[in-house]
Amino acid sequence: MKIGRLNHVGVATPDVEAAAKRYADLYGASDATPAKAFPQLGVKVIFVSVPNMQIELIEPLGEASPIHKFLDKNPKGGQHHMCFEVPDIIAARDAMVERGATVLGTGEPYIGAHGVPVIFVHPKNTGGVLIELMQDPALYDGEGA
Ligand code: CO
């Protein structure tokens, strides 16, 4: 298993609309999606597209949101994770386990904000960087999560 394209960088923020406006006003990155709520994931998300990838702006949604802990430590927000595409999310998960990494949650891939299965690898395995692995959308047939 070898990671592929960088799909997006996740940025946690207390306010996705304000964050998207900053990327537009300061950097001219105005190609942003409307905010979308994912109650099952505990997040509200805006994707800002740049030519080679996206910035995933993430705001906590609901009491059980996984983003609260991050914002407690970084109240103004900050870089949260990097996401790489993989050709086969199950094979990638198995490779992570085999190589001794810790896959967060149940260890089973689940559908993320991009509509394809994802897993997260514990930051302790990557020098403090939380890594998301995402099924390559071009190779996703709707099965496997
Ligand atoms: Co992500």
Backbone and ligand atoms as CSV (ligand in chain L), in Angstrom:
chain,resi,resn,atom,element,x,y,z
A,1,MET,N,N,0.850,-1.198,0.000
A,1,MET,CA,C,0.000,0.000,0.000
A,1,MET,C,C,0.879,1.238,0.000
A,2,LYS,N,N,0.561,2.141,-0.925
A,2,LYS,CA,C,1.284,3.406,-1.032
A,2,LYS,C,C,0.237,4.496,-1.207
A,3,ILE,N,N,0.363,5.578,-0.419
A,3,ILE,CA,C,-0.632,6.639,-0.530
A,3,ILE,C,C,-0.522,7.334,-1.880
A,4,GLY,N,N,-1.673,7.881,-2.312
A,4,GLY,CA,C,-1.729,8.573,-3.589
A,4,GLY,C,C,-1.827,10.072,-3.407
A,5,ARG,N,N,-2.613,10.676,-4.259
A,5,ARG,CA,C,-2.769,12.131,-4.318
A,5,ARG,C,C,-3.220,12.721,-2.974
A,6,LEU,N,N,-2.674,13.900,-2.637
A,6,LEU,CA,C,-3.229,14.670,-1.526
A,6,LEU,C,C,-4.593,15.180,-1.970
A,7,ASN,N,N,-5.641,14.771,-1.274
A,7,ASN,CA,C,-6.995,15.194,-1.649
A,7,ASN,C,C,-7.370,16.517,-0.984
A,8,HIS,N,N,-7.110,16.596,0.319
A,8,HIS,CA,C,-7.417,17.845,1.023
A,8,HIS,C,C,-6.623,17.961,2.315
A,9,VAL,N,N,-6.566,19.183,2.808
A,9,VAL,CA,C,-6.036,19.462,4.139
A,9,VAL,C,C,-7.222,19.905,4.982
A,10,GLY,N,N,-7.394,19.280,6.140
A,10,GLY,CA,C,-8.497,19.620,7.038
A,10,GLY,C,C,-8.072,20.715,8.000
A,11,VAL,N,N,-8.908,21.745,8.112
A,11,VAL,CA,C,-8.636,22.873,8.999
A,11,VAL,C,C,-9.837,23.042,9.920
A,12,ALA,N,N,-9.606,22.900,11.217
A,12,ALA,CA,C,-10.686,23.089,12.190
A,12,ALA,C,C,-10.839,24.569,12.485
A,13,THR,N,N,-12.076,24.988,12.662
A,13,THR,CA,C,-12.360,26.405,12.911
A,13,THR,C,C,-13.670,26.514,13.691
A,14,PRO,N,N,-13.796,27.548,14.522
A,14,PRO,CA,C,-15.078,27.715,15.213
A,14,PRO,C,C,-16.197,28.202,14.293
A,15,ASP,N,N,-15.857,28.676,13.070
A,15,ASP,CA,C,-16.881,29.259,12.192
A,15,ASP,C,C,-16.458,29.063,10.728
A,16,VAL,N,N,-17.051,28.090,10.042
A,16,VAL,CA,C,-16.620,27.786,8.669
A,16,VAL,C,C,-16.891,28.935,7.696
A,17,GLU,N,N,-17.995,29.650,7.883
A,17,GLU,CA,C,-18.291,30.764,6.964
A,17,GLU,C,C,-17.230,31.857,7.085
A,18,ALA,N,N,-16.875,32.201,8.323
A,18,ALA,CA,C,-15.852,33.227,8.539
A,18,ALA,C,C,-14.509,32.754,7.990
A,19,ALA,N,N,-14.216,31.472,8.165
A,19,ALA,CA,C,-12.940,30.928,7.680
A,19,ALA,C,C,-12.897,30.966,6.157
A,20,ALA,N,N,-13.995,30.586,5.502
A,20,ALA,CA,C,-14.037,30.600,4.030
A,20,ALA,C,C,-13.853,32.029,3.512
A,21,LYS,N,N,-14.440,32.974,4.207
A,21,LYS,CA,C,-14.309,34.375,3.806
A,21,LYS,C,C,-12.853,34.821,3.900
A,22,ARG,N,N,-12.147,34.355,4.925
A,22,ARG,CA,C,-10.725,34.717,5.055
A,22,ARG,C,C,-9.904,34.182,3.881
A,23,TYR,N,N,-10.156,32.933,3.469
A,23,TYR,CA,C,-9.407,32.373,2.337
A,23,TYR,C,C,-9.732,33.118,1.046
A,24,ALA,N,N,-10.973,33.589,0.932
A,24,ALA,CA,C,-11.358,34.360,-0.263
A,24,ALA,C,C,-10.740,35.754,-0.224
A,25,ASP,N,N,-10.882,36.451,0.907
A,25,ASP,CA,C,-10.427,37.842,1.000
A,25,ASP,C,C,-8.907,37.942,0.958
A,26,LEU,N,N,-8.230,37.040,1.675
A,26,LEU,CA,C,-6.777,37.168,1.798
A,26,LEU,C,C,-6.042,36.514,0.639
A,27,TYR,N,N,-6.538,35.347,0.171
A,27,TYR,CA,C,-5.800,34.572,-0.828
A,27,TYR,C,C,-6.515,34.472,-2.172
A,28,GLY,N,N,-7.707,35.041,-2.265
A,28,GLY,CA,C,-8.446,34.973,-3.520
A,28,GLY,C,C,-9.032,33.613,-3.811
A,29,ALA,N,N,-9.040,32.724,-2.818
A,29,ALA,CA,C,-9.582,31.369,-3.008
A,29,ALA,C,C,-11.085,31.407,-2.749
A,30,SER,N,N,-11.821,31.842,-3.778
A,30,SER,CA,C,-13.248,32.104,-3.580
A,30,SER,C,C,-14.134,30.964,-4.069
A,31,ASP,N,N,-13.512,29.865,-4.567
A,31,ASP,CA,C,-14.293,28.724,-5.052
A,31,ASP,C,C,-14.649,27.816,-3.883
A,32,ALA,N,N,-15.694,28.210,-3.146
A,32,ALA,CA,C,-16.087,27.479,-1.937
A,32,ALA,C,C,-17.496,26.924,-2.083
A,33,THR,N,N,-17.723,25.751,-1.497
A,33,THR,CA,C,-19.057,25.162,-1.483
A,33,THR,C,C,-19.888,25.866,-0.402
A,34,PRO,N,N,-21.220,25.776,-0.487
A,34,PRO,CA,C,-22.018,26.230,0.661
A,34,PRO,C,C,-21.724,25.334,1.870
A,35,ALA,N,N,-21.925,25.868,3.069
A,35,ALA,CA,C,-21.727,25.055,4.277
A,35,ALA,C,C,-22.705,23.891,4.281
A,36,LYS,N,N,-22.223,22.717,4.647
A,36,LYS,CA,C,-23.086,21.541,4.711
A,36,LYS,C,C,-22.918,20.866,6.068
A,37,ALA,N,N,-24.032,20.518,6.691
A,37,ALA,CA,C,-24.013,19.853,7.994
A,37,ALA,C,C,-24.000,18.347,7.817
A,38,PHE,N,N,-23.147,17.681,8.579
A,38,PHE,CA,C,-23.100,16.211,8.614
A,38,PHE,C,C,-23.325,15.773,10.061
A,39,PRO,N,N,-24.604,15.722,10.486
A,39,PRO,CA,C,-24.882,15.413,11.899
A,39,PRO,C,C,-24.278,14.078,12.330
A,40,GLN,N,N,-24.250,13.097,11.407
A,40,GLN,CA,C,-23.723,11.773,11.762
A,40,GLN,C,C,-22.219,11.799,12.001
A,41,LEU,N,N,-21.535,12.825,11.458
A,41,LEU,CA,C,-20.089,12.960,11.653
A,41,LEU,C,C,-19.758,14.016,12.713
A,42,GLY,N,N,-20.782,14.770,13.129
A,42,GLY,CA,C,-20.552,15.819,14.137
A,42,GLY,C,C,-19.802,17.015,13.604
A,43,VAL,N,N,-19.977,17.309,12.301
A,43,VAL,CA,C,-19.259,18.439,11.713
A,43,VAL,C,C,-20.121,19.211,10.714
A,44,LYS,N,N,-19.756,20.468,10.541
A,44,LYS,CA,C,-20.288,21.317,9.474
A,44,LYS,C,C,-19.075,21.689,8.623
A,45,VAL,N,N,-19.193,21.562,7.288
A,45,VAL,CA,C,-18.018,21.623,6.427
A,45,VAL,C,C,-18.239,22.589,5.254
A,46,ILE,N,N,-17.189,23.311,4.915
A,46,ILE,CA,C,-17.105,24.033,3.634
A,46,ILE,C,C,-15.831,23.570,2.951
A,47,PHE,N,N,-15.922,23.237,1.665
A,47,PHE,CA,C,-14.735,22.900,0.892
A,47,PHE,C,C,-14.340,24.102,0.047
A,48,VAL,N,N,-13.086,24.520,0.187
A,48,VAL,CA,C,-12.530,25.583,-0.652
A,48,VAL,C,C,-11.607,24.906,-1.660
A,49,SER,N,N,-11.903,25.067,-2.944
A,49,SER,CA,C,-11.092,24.402,-3.965
A,49,SER,C,C,-9.964,25.307,-4.423
A,50,VAL,N,N,-8.774,24.729,-4.534
A,50,VAL,CA,C,-7.633,25.350,-5.196
A,50,VAL,C,C,-7.241,24.383,-6.314
A,51,PRO,N,N,-6.374,24.790,-7.254
A,51,PRO,CA,C,-6.203,23.964,-8.454
A,51,PRO,C,C,-5.820,22.504,-8.208
A,52,ASN,N,N,-5.040,22.201,-7.183
A,52,ASN,CA,C,-4.582,20.817,-7.024
A,52,ASN,C,C,-5.199,20.082,-5.853
A,53,MET,N,N,-6.092,20.703,-5.086
A,53,MET,CA,C,-6.690,20.026,-3.931
A,53,MET,C,C,-7.749,20.903,-3.305
A,54,GLN,N,N,-8.228,20.486,-2.150
A,54,GLN,CA,C,-9.210,21.285,-1.427
A,54,GLN,C,C,-8.723,21.579,-0.011
A,55,ILE,N,N,-9.254,22.645,0.540
A,55,ILE,CA,C,-9.128,22.904,1.968
A,55,ILE,C,C,-10.481,22.548,2.569
A,56,GLU,N,N,-10.483,21.640,3.543
A,56,GLU,CA,C,-11.720,21.209,4.192
A,56,GLU,C,C,-11.860,21.985,5.499
A,57,LEU,N,N,-12.729,22.975,5.511
A,57,LEU,CA,C,-12.963,23.760,6.723
A,57,LEU,C,C,-13.995,23.028,7.565
A,58,ILE,N,N,-13.675,22.785,8.825
A,58,ILE,CA,C,-14.495,21.918,9.678
A,58,ILE,C,C,-14.876,22.651,10.962
A,59,GLU,N,N,-16.176,22.727,11.191
A,59,GLU,CA,C,-16.695,23.345,12.422
A,59,GLU,C,C,-17.420,22.260,13.220
A,60,PRO,N,N,-17.272,22.251,14.532
A,60,PRO,CA,C,-17.977,21.224,15.302
A,60,PRO,C,C,-19.492,21.385,15.193
A,61,LEU,N,N,-20.189,20.269,15.186
A,61,LEU,CA,C,-21.651,20.270,15.141
A,61,LEU,C,C,-22.141,19.289,16.202
A,62,GLY,N,N,-22.840,19.816,17.207
A,62,GLY,CA,C,-23.387,18.954,18.256
A,62,GLY,C,C,-22.388,18.701,19.372
A,63,GLU,N,N,-22.925,18.197,20.479
A,63,GLU,CA,C,-22.136,17.991,21.699
A,63,GLU,C,C,-21.034,16.960,21.524
A,64,ALA,N,N,-21.302,15.929,20.713
A,64,ALA,CA,C,-20.373,14.796,20.612
A,64,ALA,C,C,-19.353,14.972,19.489
A,65,SER,N,N,-19.269,16.182,18.934
A,65,SER,CA,C,-18.368,16.386,17.798
A,65,SER,C,C,-16.921,16.056,18.143
A,66,PRO,N,N,-16.233,15.350,17.230
A,66,PRO,CA,C,-14.820,15.037,17.473
A,66,PRO,C,C,-13.914,16.271,17.378
A,67,ILE,N,N,-14.473,17.416,16.965
A,67,ILE,CA,C,-13.661,18.617,16.772
A,67,ILE,C,C,-13.546,19.460,18.051
A,68,HIS,N,N,-14.447,19.210,19.026
A,68,HIS,CA,C,-14.424,20.024,20.255
A,68,HIS,C,C,-13.074,19.976,20.958
A,69,LYS,N,N,-12.516,18.778,21.071
A,69,LYS,CA,C,-11.264,18.618,21.811
A,69,LYS,C,C,-10.144,19.427,21.145
A,70,PHE,N,N,-10.123,19.375,19.809
A,70,PHE,CA,C,-9.104,20.129,19.063
A,70,PHE,C,C,-9.262,21.628,19.309
A,71,LEU,N,N,-10.511,22.121,19.266
A,71,LEU,CA,C,-10.738,23.556,19.452
A,71,LEU,C,C,-10.527,23.991,20.909
A,72,ASP,N,N,-10.687,23.049,21.849
A,72,ASP,CA,C,-10.350,23.377,23.240
A,72,ASP,C,C,-8.867,23.726,23.337
A,73,LYS,N,N,-8.059,22.956,22.606
A,73,LYS,CA,C,-6.602,23.194,22.628
A,73,LYS,C,C,-6.205,24.344,21.712
A,74,ASN,N,N,-6.974,24.545,20.641
A,74,ASN,CA,C,-6.669,25.582,19.636
A,74,ASN,C,C,-7.940,26.392,19.378
A,75,PRO,N,N,-8.295,27.297,20.300
A,75,PRO,CA,C,-9.610,27.966,20.236
A,75,PRO,C,C,-9.874,28.731,18.937
A,76,LYS,N,N,-8.823,29.233,18.288
A,76,LYS,CA,C,-9.037,29.976,17.047
A,76,LYS,C,C,-8.998,29.069,15.823
A,77,GLY,N,N,-8.769,27.786,16.052
A,77,GLY,CA,C,-8.693,26.835,14.950
A,77,GLY,C,C,-7.260,26.538,14.579
A,78,GLY,N,N,-7.091,25.647,13.598
A,78,GLY,CA,C,-5.753,25.279,13.155
A,78,GLY,C,C,-5.803,24.089,12.224
A,79,GLN,N,N,-4.629,23.734,11.703
A,79,GLN,CA,C,-4.567,22.580,10.788
A,79,GLN,C,C,-4.879,21.305,11.556
A,80,HIS,N,N,-5.814,20.522,11.054
A,80,HIS,CA,C,-6.333,19.372,11.785
A,80,HIS,C,C,-5.851,18.039,11.221
A,81,HIS,N,N,-5.897,17.875,9.893
A,81,HIS,CA,C,-5.428,16.619,9.289
A,81,HIS,C,C,-5.063,16.835,7.820
A,82,MET,N,N,-4.382,15.823,7.265
A,82,MET,CA,C,-4.133,15.762,5.822
A,82,MET,C,C,-4.813,14.503,5.317
A,83,CYS,N,N,-5.367,14.556,4.107
A,83,CYS,CA,C,-6.070,13.387,3.569
A,83,CYS,C,C,-5.473,12.977,2.229
A,84,PHE,N,N,-5.068,11.708,2.158
A,84,PHE,CA,C,-4.511,11.143,0.937
A,84,PHE,C,C,-5.469,10.101,0.358
A,85,GLU,N,N,-5.510,10.046,-0.964
A,85,GLU,CA,C,-6.333,9.027,-1.638
A,85,GLU,C,C,-5.588,7.699,-1.674
A,86,VAL,N,N,-6.356,6.625,-1.546
A,86,VAL,CA,C,-5.808,5.274,-1.705
A,86,VAL,C,C,-6.726,4.506,-2.662
A,87,PRO,N,N,-6.162,3.565,-3.433
A,87,PRO,CA,C,-6.982,2.858,-4.417
A,87,PRO,C,C,-7.985,1.893,-3.781
A,88,ASP,N,N,-7.690,1.410,-2.564
A,88,ASP,CA,C,-8.553,0.407,-1.922
A,88,ASP,C,C,-8.504,0.641,-0.417
A,89,ILE,N,N,-9.583,1.171,0.135
A,89,ILE,CA,C,-9.580,1.582,1.543
A,89,ILE,C,C,-9.445,0.380,2.486
A,90,ILE,N,N,-10.003,-0.748,2.115
A,90,ILE,CA,C,-9.889,-1.937,2.977
A,90,ILE,C,C,-8.441,-2.425,3.009
A,91,ALA,N,N,-7.814,-2.487,1.825
A,91,ALA,CA,C,-6.405,-2.893,1.756
A,91,ALA,C,C,-5.532,-1.900,2.525
A,92,ALA,N,N,-5.868,-0.619,2.442
A,92,ALA,CA,C,-5.100,0.409,3.154
A,92,ALA,C,C,-5.251,0.223,4.660
A,93,ARG,N,N,-6.479,-0.017,5.110
A,93,ARG,CA,C,-6.705,-0.240,6.542
A,93,ARG,C,C,-5.899,-1.446,7.012
A,94,ASP,N,N,-5.975,-2.537,6.241
A,94,ASP,CA,C,-5.248,-3.749,6.624
A,94,ASP,C,C,-3.742,-3.496,6.680
A,95,ALA,N,N,-3.233,-2.708,5.727
A,95,ALA,CA,C,-1.797,-2.398,5.705
A,95,ALA,C,C,-1.414,-1.574,6.930
A,96,MET,N,N,-2.280,-0.626,7.329
A,96,MET,CA,C,-1.983,0.191,8.511
A,96,MET,C,C,-1.861,-0.686,9.746
A,97,VAL,N,N,-2.814,-1.611,9.904
A,97,VAL,CA,C,-2.815,-2.502,11.068
A,97,VAL,C,C,-1.567,-3.392,11.037
A,98,GLU,N,N,-1.283,-3.955,9.851
A,98,GLU,CA,C,-0.128,-4.831,9.685
A,98,GLU,C,C,1.184,-4.093,9.988
A,99,ARG,N,N,1.232,-2.796,9.661
A,99,ARG,CA,C,2.458,-2.016,9.883
A,99,ARG,C,C,2.511,-1.415,11.284
A,100,GLY,N,N,1.534,-1.772,12.117
A,100,GLY,CA,C,1.588,-1.379,13.522
A,100,GLY,C,C,0.974,-0.031,13.842
A,101,ALA,N,N,0.268,0.576,12.891
A,101,ALA,CA,C,-0.368,1.876,13.144
A,101,ALA,C,C,-1.715,1.677,13.834
A,102,THR,N,N,-2.181,2.737,14.486
A,102,THR,CA,C,-3.473,2.701,15.162
A,102,THR,C,C,-4.518,3.406,14.306
A,103,VAL,N,N,-5.520,2.648,13.867
A,103,VAL,CA,C,-6.639,3.221,13.123
A,103,VAL,C,C,-7.684,3.656,14.147
A,104,LEU,N,N,-8.134,4.902,14.053
A,104,LEU,CA,C,-9.056,5.444,15.053
A,104,LEU,C,C,-10.444,4.817,14.948
A,105,GLY,N,N,-11.216,4.969,16.019
A,105,GLY,CA,C,-12.594,4.488,16.052
A,105,GLY,C,C,-12.650,2.971,16.064
A,106,THR,N,N,-13.618,2.437,15.344
A,106,THR,CA,C,-13.812,0.985,15.335
A,106,THR,C,C,-12.783,0.292,14.451
A,107,GLY,N,N,-12.071,1.074,13.636
A,107,GLY,CA,C,-11.138,0.483,12.675
A,107,GLY,C,C,-11.815,0.174,11.350
A,108,GLU,N,N,-13.142,0.290,11.321
A,108,GLU,CA,C,-13.868,0.034,10.065
A,108,GLU,C,C,-14.004,1.354,9.289
A,109,PRO,N,N,-13.755,1.322,7.968
A,109,PRO,CA,C,-13.983,2.530,7.167
A,109,PRO,C,C,-15.449,2.974,7.251
A,110,TYR,N,N,-15.658,4.279,7.203
A,110,TYR,CA,C,-17.020,4.820,7.199
A,110,TYR,C,C,-17.081,5.960,6.185
A,111,ILE,N,N,-18.298,6.314,5.809
A,111,ILE,CA,C,-18.470,7.343,4.770
A,111,ILE,C,C,-18.191,8.725,5.363
A,112,GLY,N,N,-17.205,9.400,4.792
A,112,GLY,CA,C,-16.834,10.734,5.259
A,112,GLY,C,C,-17.568,11.828,4.501
A,113,ALA,N,N,-17.123,13.062,4.690
A,113,ALA,CA,C,-17.811,14.222,4.124
A,113,ALA,C,C,-17.753,14.254,2.591
A,114,HIS,N,N,-16.844,13.488,1.985
A,114,HIS,CA,C,-16.755,13.450,0.524
A,114,HIS,C,C,-17.614,12.343,-0.088
A,115,GLY,N,N,-18.309,11.570,0.771
A,115,GLY,CA,C,-19.193,10.522,0.253
A,115,GLY,C,C,-18.485,9.228,-0.111
A,116,VAL,N,N,-17.236,9.091,0.306
A,116,VAL,CA,C,-16.497,7.834,0.081
A,116,VAL,C,C,-15.954,7.352,1.423
A,117,PRO,N,N,-15.629,6.038,1.531
A,117,PRO,CA,C,-15.139,5.508,2.811
A,117,PRO,C,C,-13.761,6.070,3.187
A,118,VAL,N,N,-13.605,6.323,4.479
A,118,VAL,CA,C,-12.350,6.874,5.011
A,118,VAL,C,C,-11.961,6.150,6.302
A,119,ILE,N,N,-10.678,6.255,6.633
A,119,ILE,CA,C,-10.196,5.908,7.971
A,119,ILE,C,C,-9.268,7.033,8.430
A,120,PHE,N,N,-9.047,7.087,9.727
A,120,PHE,CA,C,-8.070,8.034,10.275
A,120,PHE,C,C,-6.986,7.258,11.005
A,121,VAL,N,N,-5.727,7.654,10.787
A,121,VAL,CA,C,-4.590,7.025,11.456
A,121,VAL,C,C,-4.112,7.963,12.562
A,122,HIS,N,N,-3.889,7.398,13.736
A,122,HIS,CA,C,-3.534,8.167,14.937
A,122,HIS,C,C,-2.304,9.049,14.693
A,123,PRO,N,N,-2.358,10.309,15.169
A,123,PRO,CA,C,-1.204,11.210,14.966
A,123,PRO,C,C,0.102,10.696,15.570
A,124,LYS,N,N,0.030,9.841,16.570
A,124,LYS,CA,C,1.269,9.341,17.191
A,124,LYS,C,C,2.096,8.533,16.189
A,125,ASN,N,N,1.446,8.001,15.147
A,125,ASN,CA,C,2.152,7.187,14.156
A,125,ASN,C,C,2.857,8.034,13.097
A,126,THR,N,N,2.547,9.341,13.060
A,126,THR,CA,C,3.059,10.200,11.984
A,126,THR,C,C,3.611,11.501,12.555
A,127,GLY,N,N,4.302,11.391,13.688
A,127,GLY,CA,C,4.956,12.566,14.242
A,127,GLY,C,C,4.006,13.693,14.592
A,128,GLY,N,N,2.814,13.338,15.070
A,128,GLY,CA,C,1.875,14.358,15.520
A,128,GLY,C,C,0.882,14.822,14.467
A,129,VAL,N,N,0.927,14.208,13.268
A,129,VAL,CA,C,0.007,14.617,12.202
A,129,VAL,C,C,-1.109,13.570,12.050
A,130,LEU,N,N,-2.346,14.011,12.208
A,130,LEU,CA,C,-3.488,13.134,11.969
A,130,LEU,C,C,-3.635,12.927,10.459
A,131,ILE,N,N,-3.667,11.663,10.036
A,131,ILE,CA,C,-3.761,11.343,8.614
A,131,ILE,C,C,-5.103,10.670,8.317
A,132,GLU,N,N,-5.801,11.200,7.326
A,132,GLU,CA,C,-7.022,10.577,6.823
A,132,GLU,C,C,-6.657,9.866,5.518
A,133,LEU,N,N,-7.116,8.651,5.382
A,133,LEU,CA,C,-6.981,7.931,4.111
A,133,LEU,C,C,-8.372,7.791,3.531
A,134,MET,N,N,-8.506,8.100,2.260
A,134,MET,CA,C,-9.804,8.151,1.603
A,134,MET,C,C,-9.794,7.263,0.370
A,135,GLN,N,N,-10.848,6.478,0.225
A,135,GLN,CA,C,-11.009,5.717,-1.014
A,135,GLN,C,C,-10.994,6.692,-2.185
A,136,ASP,N,N,-10.124,6.435,-3.176
A,136,ASP,CA,C,-10.079,7.275,-4.379
A,136,ASP,C,C,-11.482,7.331,-4.984
A,137,PRO,N,N,-12.080,8.542,-5.044
A,137,PRO,CA,C,-13.458,8.636,-5.540
A,137,PRO,C,C,-13.629,8.053,-6.944
A,138,ALA,N,N,-12.589,8.144,-7.773
A,138,ALA,CA,C,-12.680,7.627,-9.137
A,138,ALA,C,C,-12.757,6.098,-9.168
A,139,LEU,N,N,-12.361,5.469,-8.048
A,139,LEU,CA,C,-12.352,3.995,-8.002
A,139,LEU,C,C,-13.417,3.473,-7.038
A,140,TYR,N,N,-14.365,4.314,-6.668
A,140,TYR,CA,C,-15.367,3.911,-5.673
A,140,TYR,C,C,-16.664,3.506,-6.371
A,141,ASP,N,N,-17.122,2.304,-6.051
A,141,ASP,CA,C,-18.343,1.794,-6.687
A,141,ASP,C,C,-19.524,1.750,-5.716
A,142,GLY,N,N,-19.357,2.404,-4.548
A,142,GLY,CA,C,-20.468,2.422,-3.591
A,142,GLY,C,C,-20.476,1.245,-2.643
A,143,GLU,N,N,-19.504,0.334,-2.767
A,143,GLU,CA,C,-19.432,-0.813,-1.862
A,143,GLU,C,C,-18.326,-0.598,-0.836
A,144,GLY,N,N,-18.360,-1.372,0.219
A,144,GLY,CA,C,-17.205,-1.459,1.095
A,144,GLY,C,C,-17.222,-0.564,2.325
A,145,ALA,N,N,-18.355,0.023,2.657
A,145,ALA,CA,C,-18.418,0.757,3.927
A,145,ALA,C,C,-19.849,0.731,4.463
L,1,CO,CO,CO,-10.943,15.233,5.814
